[in-house]
Amino acid sequence: MPDTDADAVPHAGFVTRPVDRWRHGQSVHANDCVAEEVPLAMVYNGTSFAVMMATPHDLEDFALGFSLSEGLIDTPAQLLQVQVRTLLEGIELAIRVAEDTPVAQPGRARERLLPGRSGCGICGTRDLEQAVRQPAAVDAGRTFAPDALEQALAQLQTRQPMNAATGAVHAAAWADHSGQIVLVREDVGRHNALDKLIGAMRHRDIDPNDGMALVTSRASYEMVTKAASAGVTLLAAISAPTALAIELARSAGVTLIGFARPGTHNVYTHPHRLLSATRQELT
């Protein structure tokens, strides 16, 4: 695990602000929990790469996951150090990487020209080939019983403390083959939440072939690309997929599930990994 700045200030991910709550024509003055959203500058070896809007929590996981899913490094070992610096304008992640990494190569830094907004996965991307990256094919992975997904979905509802407090953040979760949730990461940005989860998985040497990822958002193509780049073989989203996400999942070998709710889900690609009740009885 990379070194971290000893002066970094931990964040809860949300703050309280005064609010007047109106109910049935009457107001009550109270304090409300609201999600934090701050500019997060990504600086690699002293060179600015991007400014993301993110929740200032689990930032070391985010630094690793973002670096891997964006193709800026090839392996976790190439990320040498992360320093979290709290500034007046926001937070700077001073990231030191090995000199042989893609982001450290002269002329290949691919600095983004615009801030990365919390709902945007490609803000500031300069070229079309950077916007839609074809992920490599994932491994065969394993199969899952339908009740594994059901168990993971049921647990996820109780494993989102930031969203429970604010109602304003996304979550990305990792569940093992039995449906037991192992990790959850939250952020105002759905891409950020998934990057944090990927970073947390790599920090803990979790095998992406032995479980599934769940996201509390739509399954856009960026989410599929990030999941596939991490080796995730099954991605379940509580909302809809896009057409491009389906095509990328199909070509990368990822099982893509949308509208994952208690008792119902749609399998859009590679359904062989999620056994039907009939198949489960026959195996």
C-alpha positions as CSV (number, residue, x, y, z in Angstrom):
1,M,0.0,0.0,0.0
2,P,1.4,3.4,-0.9
3,D,2.6,5.9,1.7
4,T,0.1,8.6,2.7
5,D,0.5,12.1,4.0
6,A,0.5,12.1,7.8
7,D,-1.0,15.5,7.9
8,A,-4.1,14.5,5.9
9,V,-7.3,15.4,7.6
10,P,-9.9,12.6,7.5
11,H,-13.4,13.4,6.2
12,A,-16.7,11.9,7.0
13,G,-18.0,12.6,3.5
14,F,-20.8,14.8,4.6
15,V,-21.3,17.9,6.7
16,T,-24.3,19.5,8.4
17,R,-26.0,22.7,7.3
18,P,-29.1,24.6,8.6
19,V,-32.4,24.0,6.8
20,D,-36.0,24.9,7.2
21,R,-38.1,21.8,6.7
22,W,-41.6,22.4,5.5
23,R,-44.3,19.8,6.3
24,H,-48.0,20.4,5.7
25,G,-47.6,24.2,5.7
26,Q,-45.4,24.4,8.8
27,S,-41.7,24.8,9.0
28,V,-39.1,23.5,11.5
29,H,-35.6,24.8,11.7
30,A,-33.1,22.0,11.9
31,N,-29.6,20.8,10.8
32,D,-29.4,18.6,7.7
33,C,-26.6,16.3,6.6
34,V,-25.4,17.1,3.1
35,A,-22.8,15.4,0.9
36,E,-19.4,17.0,0.5
37,E,-18.4,17.7,-3.1
38,V,-15.0,19.3,-3.5
39,P,-12.5,19.9,-6.4
40,L,-9.9,17.2,-6.3
41,A,-6.7,17.9,-8.2
42,M,-4.9,14.8,-9.6
43,V,-1.2,15.6,-9.9
44,Y,1.2,13.0,-11.2
45,N,4.9,13.4,-10.6
46,G,4.4,17.1,-10.2
47,T,2.3,17.5,-13.4
48,S,-1.5,18.3,-13.2
49,F,-3.6,15.8,-14.9
50,A,-7.2,16.5,-14.0
51,V,-9.5,18.2,-11.5
52,M,-12.4,15.9,-10.4
53,M,-15.4,16.8,-8.3
54,A,-15.5,14.1,-5.6
55,T,-16.4,13.3,-2.1
56,P,-13.2,13.6,0.1
57,H,-13.3,10.1,1.5
58,D,-11.2,7.0,0.8
59,L,-8.9,9.1,-1.3
60,E,-6.0,6.6,-1.3
61,D,-8.4,4.0,-2.8
62,F,-9.5,6.6,-5.3
63,A,-6.0,7.5,-6.4
64,L,-5.2,3.8,-7.1
65,G,-8.5,2.9,-8.7
66,F,-8.5,6.0,-10.9
67,S,-4.9,5.5,-12.0
68,L,-5.6,1.9,-13.0
69,S,-9.0,2.3,-14.6
70,E,-7.8,5.3,-16.7
71,G,-4.8,3.4,-17.9
72,L,-2.3,5.8,-16.2
73,I,-0.5,2.9,-14.6
74,D,-0.4,-0.8,-15.4
75,T,0.0,-2.3,-11.9
76,P,-0.6,-1.2,-8.4
77,A,3.2,-1.5,-7.7
78,Q,3.8,1.4,-10.1
79,L,1.9,3.8,-7.7
80,L,4.7,4.7,-5.3
81,Q,3.1,7.4,-3.0
82,V,0.0,9.4,-2.4
83,Q,0.0,12.6,-0.5
84,V,-3.4,14.2,0.4
85,R,-3.0,17.9,0.7
86,T,-5.9,20.0,1.9
87,L,-5.8,23.5,0.2
88,L,-8.0,26.5,0.4
89,E,-9.5,25.8,-3.0
90,G,-9.9,22.0,-2.5
91,I,-7.8,18.9,-2.1
92,E,-4.7,17.9,-4.1
93,L,-3.7,14.3,-4.5
94,A,0.0,14.4,-5.1
95,I,0.7,11.1,-6.7
96,R,4.1,9.7,-7.4
97,V,4.4,6.9,-10.0
98,A,7.2,5.0,-11.5
99,E,8.9,6.6,-14.5
100,D,8.0,3.7,-16.8
101,T,4.2,4.3,-16.4
102,P,2.1,5.6,-19.3
103,V,1.2,8.8,-17.4
104,A,4.9,9.6,-16.8
105,Q,6.0,9.3,-20.4
106,P,6.8,12.5,-22.2
107,G,4.0,13.5,-24.5
108,R,1.7,10.8,-23.2
109,A,0.4,12.5,-20.0
110,R,-2.9,13.3,-21.8
111,E,-3.8,16.1,-19.5
112,R,-7.5,16.8,-19.3
113,L,-8.5,20.2,-20.4
114,L,-11.7,20.6,-18.3
115,P,-12.6,19.6,-14.8
116,G,-14.2,16.2,-14.4
117,R,-17.7,16.9,-13.1
118,S,-19.2,14.5,-10.6
119,G,-21.7,13.1,-13.2
120,C,-19.3,13.0,-16.1
121,G,-16.8,10.3,-17.0
122,I,-14.9,11.9,-19.9
123,C,-15.1,15.7,-19.2
124,G,-11.9,17.2,-20.6
125,T,-10.9,14.1,-22.6
126,R,-9.0,15.4,-25.6
127,D,-9.4,12.7,-28.3
128,L,-12.1,10.3,-29.4
129,E,-9.9,7.2,-28.8
130,Q,-9.5,8.4,-25.2
131,A,-13.3,8.8,-24.8
132,V,-14.2,5.2,-25.7
133,R,-11.5,2.8,-24.8
134,Q,-12.0,-0.9,-25.6
135,P,-11.2,-2.9,-22.5
136,A,-9.4,-6.2,-22.7
137,A,-11.4,-9.4,-22.3
138,V,-11.9,-10.5,-18.7
139,D,-11.2,-14.1,-17.5
140,A,-13.8,-16.8,-17.4
141,G,-14.7,-16.1,-13.8
142,R,-17.2,-18.2,-12.0
143,T,-21.0,-18.8,-11.9
144,F,-23.4,-17.4,-9.3
145,A,-26.6,-18.7,-7.9
146,P,-29.5,-16.2,-8.3
147,D,-29.9,-15.8,-4.6
148,A,-26.3,-14.6,-4.3
149,L,-27.3,-11.4,-6.2
150,E,-30.4,-11.1,-4.1
151,Q,-28.4,-11.3,-0.9
152,A,-25.9,-8.7,-2.1
153,L,-28.7,-6.3,-3.1
154,A,-30.4,-6.7,0.3
155,Q,-27.2,-6.0,2.2
156,L,-26.3,-3.0,0.0
157,Q,-29.3,-1.1,1.3
158,T,-27.8,-1.1,4.8
159,R,-24.2,-0.5,3.8
160,Q,-24.3,3.1,2.6
161,P,-23.8,5.4,5.6
162,M,-23.2,8.5,3.5
163,N,-26.3,8.0,1.4
164,A,-28.3,7.2,4.5
165,A,-27.3,10.5,6.0
166,T,-27.6,12.6,2.8
167,G,-29.6,10.8,0.1
168,A,-27.1,12.2,-2.4
169,V,-24.3,9.8,-3.1
170,H,-23.7,6.7,-5.2
171,A,-22.2,3.4,-3.9
172,A,-20.1,0.7,-5.6
173,A,-19.9,-2.6,-3.7
174,W,-18.0,-5.9,-4.0
175,A,-19.7,-9.1,-3.0
176,D,-18.1,-12.5,-2.9
177,H,-19.5,-15.6,-4.7
178,S,-22.0,-16.2,-2.0
179,G,-23.4,-12.7,-2.1
180,Q,-21.8,-11.5,1.0
181,I,-20.7,-7.8,0.6
182,V,-17.1,-7.4,1.4
183,L,-16.4,-3.7,0.4
184,V,-18.5,-0.6,-0.2
185,R,-17.3,2.8,-1.4
186,E,-19.4,5.9,-1.7
187,D,-19.1,9.2,-3.7
188,V,-21.2,11.9,-5.2
189,G,-19.9,10.7,-8.6
190,R,-20.8,7.1,-9.7
191,H,-17.4,6.8,-11.6
192,N,-15.6,8.0,-8.5
193,A,-17.4,5.4,-6.3
194,L,-16.4,2.6,-8.7
195,D,-12.8,3.9,-8.9
196,K,-12.6,3.9,-5.1
197,L,-13.9,0.3,-5.0
198,I,-11.4,-0.8,-7.6
199,G,-8.6,0.8,-5.6
200,A,-9.8,-0.8,-2.3
201,M,-9.9,-4.2,-4.0
202,R,-6.4,-3.9,-5.3
203,H,-5.1,-2.7,-1.9
204,R,-6.6,-5.8,-0.4
205,D,-5.5,-8.2,-3.2
206,I,-9.1,-9.3,-3.8
207,D,-9.5,-11.6,-6.8
208,P,-12.0,-10.1,-9.3
209,N,-12.8,-13.5,-10.6
210,D,-14.4,-14.6,-7.3
211,G,-17.2,-12.1,-6.9
212,M,-19.4,-9.4,-8.4
213,A,-19.6,-5.6,-8.4
214,L,-22.8,-3.7,-7.7
215,V,-23.4,0.0,-8.5
216,T,-26.3,2.2,-7.4
217,S,-26.5,4.0,-10.8
218,R,-27.1,3.4,-14.4
219,A,-24.6,1.2,-16.2
220,S,-23.0,3.6,-18.7
221,Y,-20.1,2.6,-21.0
222,E,-17.5,4.2,-18.6
223,M,-18.7,1.9,-15.8
224,V,-18.3,-1.2,-17.9
225,T,-14.9,0.0,-19.1
226,K,-13.7,0.6,-15.6
227,A,-15.1,-2.7,-14.3
228,A,-13.6,-4.7,-17.2
229,S,-10.2,-3.0,-16.8
230,A,-10.2,-4.2,-13.2
231,G,-11.0,-7.8,-14.3
232,V,-14.6,-7.8,-12.9
233,T,-16.6,-10.4,-14.6
234,L,-20.1,-9.5,-13.4
235,L,-21.4,-6.0,-13.0
236,A,-24.9,-5.3,-11.7
237,A,-26.5,-1.9,-11.7
238,I,-29.8,-0.9,-10.1
239,S,-30.7,1.3,-13.1
240,A,-30.5,0.9,-16.9
241,P,-27.6,0.2,-19.1
242,T,-26.8,2.1,-22.3
243,A,-26.5,0.5,-25.7
244,L,-22.7,1.2,-25.8
245,A,-22.3,-0.3,-22.4
246,I,-24.0,-3.5,-23.6
247,E,-21.7,-3.7,-26.6
248,L,-18.6,-3.1,-24.6
249,A,-19.7,-5.7,-22.0
250,R,-20.4,-8.2,-24.7
251,S,-17.0,-7.8,-26.4
252,A,-15.1,-7.8,-23.1
253,G,-16.9,-10.9,-21.8
254,V,-18.5,-9.1,-18.8
255,T,-21.9,-10.2,-17.6
256,L,-23.9,-7.0,-17.4
257,I,-27.1,-6.8,-15.3
258,G,-29.4,-3.9,-15.2
259,F,-32.5,-2.9,-13.2
260,A,-31.2,-5.1,-10.3
261,R,-33.8,-4.9,-7.6
262,P,-35.1,-7.3,-5.0
263,G,-36.8,-10.1,-6.9
264,T,-36.0,-8.8,-10.4
265,H,-33.1,-8.1,-12.8
266,N,-32.3,-8.1,-16.5
267,V,-29.2,-9.9,-17.8
268,Y,-28.0,-8.2,-21.0
269,T,-24.8,-10.0,-21.8
270,H,-23.1,-13.4,-21.0
271,P,-26.0,-14.8,-18.9
272,H,-24.1,-18.1,-18.4
273,R,-22.5,-16.7,-15.2
274,L,-25.9,-16.3,-13.4
275,L,-27.6,-19.6,-13.0
276,S,-31.3,-19.9,-13.4
277,A,-33.3,-21.9,-10.8
278,T,-33.6,-24.8,-13.3
279,R,-29.8,-24.8,-14.1
280,Q,-29.0,-24.6,-10.4
281,E,-31.0,-27.8,-9.7
282,L,-29.3,-29.6,-12.6
283,T,-25.7,-28.8,-11.6
